[in-house]
Amino acid sequence: QTTDMREALALILQFRSATLGDVIGARILLEPAIAAAAALRMTKKDLRTLRETVEIMLEDVTDEVTFSVQYNRFHSVLADAVGNSVVAVLVDSLHFVDLGRADGLEFRPQIIARVARAHLEIVEALQTRDATLAAEAMHRHLVGAKTYYAQRFPEAYNSPLRWLDGE
């Protein structure tokens, strides 16, 4: 189901010569709207879970594996809060593609801390139930990710995505 969608999207994007920049660009278009919609639907449990992901990230900013897991968890909980299964599966699939391509790229402690702070800013906006504020916070977060990838890893950012062996 979701795994099939992830792999199908990865394959389609590979055949279309999409780049990591394309994936992040799509996320910039979609996820602020998702944050806005979620701001109106978040439960207290959702908000606690989002805050917990930030706390776990900050427990050890040198742990890139935990960072990746909590990063995905954060965005997944946010997409699920919208209450639309298509949105949830699409976001999950885009994150699979994004982090799959980013595999091997380093996330230094100061970057992990910066991402955690951006996630906390999103959580605080969501708690106010202000859709505009939540969308703006998500937009800033993703533009920051785009800038980081483009400047720090320009080859990975601009190269066609590859998952198949021998490609």
N, C-alpha and C positions, 0 to 999 in steps of 0.2 A: 504494500500500500504506500505508505510514506517513503519507505526505502526505494520502492520501484519508481516513484515520482522523482526522488532525488537523483537516482542514477539515470533516468530518462532525460531529465533536464540537463544534467552534466553532459550526456552524450550529444544532445541536440545543440547545446552551446558550443561544444567542441567542433561539431561539423559546421557550425556557422562562424567559426573563428572568433568567437567572443573572447574578450579579455577580462582580467580581474577588474579593470577600470569600468568595463560595461556592467559587470555584476554590481559593483558599488554604486554606479550611476543609477541602476534600477532600484537599488535599496533606498537611495536618496529620494527618488520619486515616490516610492510606496510607503516607507516606514514612518515618515512624519504624519501621513494620513492615518496610518494604523494607530499611532500614539494618540492622535486627536480623538479617534473613535473610542479607543480604550479608556481615555480619561473619563468618559461618560459612563463606562460600564465596569470599571475595576472594582473588585471586591476588596474587603480588608485583607482577606487571605492572599489575594494576588499581590497586593501592595507589600505585605509582610515577606512574601517569597521574593519579590524583586529586591527589596532591601537586603534580604539574606544573601542573595547572589553577590551584591556589592561587598558585604561584610566578608564573605568567603574569599573574594578576590583580594581584598586588602590584608587578609591574614598572612599571606606570603606572596608578595609581589614578584618573587623570583620563580614561582611555580606556573610555568606556561601551560601545562596540561590542565590544571585546575582552572586557570584563567579561561581557556577555550571552552571548557565544559560550562562554566558559570556564565560566560558571554552568551553562548547558545541558549542556555536555560532562561536567561533574562529576556532575550528577544522572543523566544517561544512562548513564555508566559504572557508577554505583552500581546502577541498575535492571537493567542487563545482567548484572551479577555475580550476581544472584539466579538466573539461568538459566531464567527463565520469559518466553517471548515476549509473553504477554498483559500482564504487568507492565511490560515494557520499552516496548511500544507505548502503553500507558495513560499512563505517566509522560511519555513524549515528547509525547504529545498534550496532557496537562495543562500542560506547560511552554510549548508552542506557544500555548495559550489564555492562560495567565498572562502571558507576555512580549508576546504580541500585544496584549493589553489594556493592558499597562503601557507600550506604545510611546508615547513622548512624555513619560513621567514621568522625572524626572531622578534619577540615582544619583550623588550628590555623592561626592567622593573619600573622605570619612570613612565613608560608607555602604559603598562598595566595600571598603574596608579592613576594616570590621566583618564583612561577609559572608565575606571571605577568611579572617578569623580563625575564624569559625564553621565554615567548611568544613575548616579545619585541625584544629579540635577533633574534627570527625566522623572525619577520616582517622586521627587518633591513637587514637580509640576503636575504629575498625575494625581497626587494627593489633594491638590487644590481643585481638581475637577475642571481645570481650565484647558480646554482642547487646544486653543491657540498656543498657550505656553508650552504644553506638552509637545506639540508639533515642532515648535521652534527649538526646543531643547534636543529633540531627536535629530532635527536637521543639522544643528551645530555638531552633534556627536558624529554623524555620518560624514559630513564634510571634513571634519578632523581626520577621520579614518582615511578618506580619499586622499587628502593632502599627505598624510603619513606614508601610505603605500606609494603614491606617485613620486614623492621625493626620496624616500629611503630605499625603495625597491622598484625603480623605474622599468627594469627589464621584465620582471614578473607582472607589473601593473599593465604594461603595454603588449605583452606577448599573448598569442592565442592560448586559451585554456587547453590542457592536455591531461587526459586520464587513461587513455588506452595505452597498453604496453606497445612499444615499437612505433609509436606515433611521433 
